[in-house]
Amino acid sequence: MQHHETTPLVAVHRGSGAWLFDHDGHQYMDAISSWWVNLFGHANPRINDALKQQLDTLEHAMLAGFTHEPVVRLSEQLAAMTDHALGHCFYASDGASAVEIALKMSFHSWRNHGLTQKQAFVYLKGGYHGETVGALGVTDVPIFRDAYAPLLRSAHCVRSPDARMAEPGESADQVALQAIEELRQLLMARSHLISAVIIEPLVQCAGGMAMHSPLYVREVRQLCNDFQVHLIADEIAVGCGRTGEFFACQQAGIWPDFLCLSKGISGGYLPLSLVMTRDDIYQSFYSDKLSRGFLHSHSYTGNPLACTAALATLAIFEEDDVIVQNKQRAAQLTQALSSFKQHDKVRHFRQQGMIWAFDAHIEDPELAASFSRRFFASALKHELLLRPIGQTVYLMPPYVLTEADSQWLAQRLATVFEEVTSP
């Protein structure tokens, strides 16, 4: 709050495509998709039209004893996109709620199988899964976790496969296998007490855009199979095409037991989250005993407007062949950013799908501590919305940038970086 005394809030008036406009007419390229949610630009005409039509039909109805067309269609389309490996969807409104649902569902499913001792969870160092109490219990970002530590259940934190940890001559695969070995040792000793392992496939976003090899995801899946432990894939930030395929897990050739989606699934329009799971887990709750049923509810679960936005988002993916087009967009922006790869104040330039990141190398401790705040303020002056994570600068733009947009973004980013890192 105190920072707003020197860096006032930006009062946004309207949005169009990749741009936000304030009440004074200033414009800002939304290079982080408004915290990773806006996939196809602000005020997208196709999503707007779908919502206008739905608004005149049904704005909301509870899903307790009722259903409606948008939620049924969305569930069916998402299940089909996994070849029905994940054929059941449970809805909520935000990412942290989806994580809570997956954790509870994992524990309750094991209990229904008579394995009541399987109550613990495993998460990765630097992992982030939300800020509700349950989600914080499997989050390892100190700024979020430390203040509420007394409220949290204990869980197992294991080594991250972050490729930046590679020693000279080591590959990302070797780092991944070292992290896998630590997880293997834990599961060998404690799997009878562990319910699930939760990961962010390919990119640990809030943990500094830590990227890892798909090998890690494949090996975690195999370990979970071997030791009778569930795998939860938190694709809230990395799903919906962000890492190169619609689901990040597709790049590892696996499906988890639970897959959490939010953020981009509604195109950045309305709060929506969901957990996809397998038929055998669904069947573990199928009973005439209420105590065996999954006990979780939200008033706005499966809201028709939010589901309609999601259906319009999926339609754009299909109609515009977005996954293929994003490969070209990614190549263009990567080329435009090529000067950063050799910059003497840049470490670990990296890219995965439609995510770019690098770490600023700043030796002065005082300048390093204020880097993120100063960078944000400088970016605004240069018509950019960018919010570094500590000293990690990242880009997660909407999937609408032209080649000219990419060149402009790279040039402005270079200007901001020089301004903030120069003495």
C-alpha positions, 0 to 999 in steps of 0.5 A: 500500500505504501508503494502507491504513494510514489507509484500511483495506481493506474486507473484503467478505462478500457482495453483493446487487443494487447493494449490497456488505456487509462482515463488520460489516454495513455496506453500500455501493452499488456505484456503479461496478459493481466497476470497470465489470464488474457489470451486473445486480447482485451474486448475480444469481439468473438468472446464479447458476442458469445457473452452478450447472447448468453446474458439474454438466456441464462446468467446463473443457476446453481449446479446442485440438482441442476445443470445447463448447456454451457457447463455440459458442452465445456466439460465434454469438449475438455474431456475430448481434448484429453482423449477422455483420459480425464473425463470428469470435471469439477468446477470452482471459480479461481485457481487456489480453489481448484488446487484445494479441490484436487488436494481434498479429492485425492485424500478423500478418494484414498480414504474411500479405498480404505487407505486412510493414512494417506494424508500428506502431500509433496510439492516442489521447492519454489512451487506456487499453487495459490494463497488459500490455507490449503494451497499455501500448504503446498506453496514454497514462495516465502512472501506468500507462505511465511506470514501464515505458516502457523495455520498450515499443515506440514507437507514434504518439499522436494528439490525443484528440477529448475534447469538454472541449477545445472552445473557447467556441462550439465543438461536440463535432463540431468538436473531433472533426474537428480530431482527425481532421485530425491523424490524417489527416495521420499516415496520409497520411505513414505509413500504409504502416508502420501496422498499426492505429488503436486507440480506445475508442469514445465514452468514454475511461474511465481517461483521465478519462471523456473523451467524444466525438462519434460523428462521430469514430468514423465518420470514423476508420473512413473514414480506416482504409478510405482508408489500408488500416489496421485499426481496433481498437475497445476496447469492454472498458469501453464495450460491453455496453450501457454507452454506450447500445447494446449495442456502442458502435460501433453509435451511430456506424453502423460496425463495426471490424475488431477489437472487444474485449470483456471486463468486463461480458460475463460480468456481472461473474462470471468473467474472460472476454474476446474479440476479434471480427473479420471474415471476411477477416481470418480468411481471411488466417490460413487455411493449411496452414502453421503460420507463417501461423496465428495464434499465441496461446493461454491455458489458460482460453480460452473457459472454459465457466463464464465463457461460461455467465455471458456467455450468461445475461447476454445472455439478461437483455439480451433478456428484460428489454429492457435497452437500452430500460429503461436509457434510462429509468434514465439519464433518472432518474439524470440528473435526480437529478444535475441540481444538479451541472450548475450547481455552482460547483465542478463543470466539464464535467458529462457523460453517455453512456448509463449513464456519468456524470462531472464534474470537480471544480474545486479551486484548492488544489494540495494538496487537489486532489492528495489529492481522489481518496483523500479522496473514496473515504474519505468515500464509504465513510462515506456507504455508497457505493463510488466511486473518482474518477479524479484530480479526475474523479468518475464513476458507472457503476452496475449496470443495476438501479437504481430511481428511488428508488435514483437519488435516494438515490445523487444525494443521498449523492453531493452530501453527499460532494462538499460534505464533500470540497470544503469548506474 
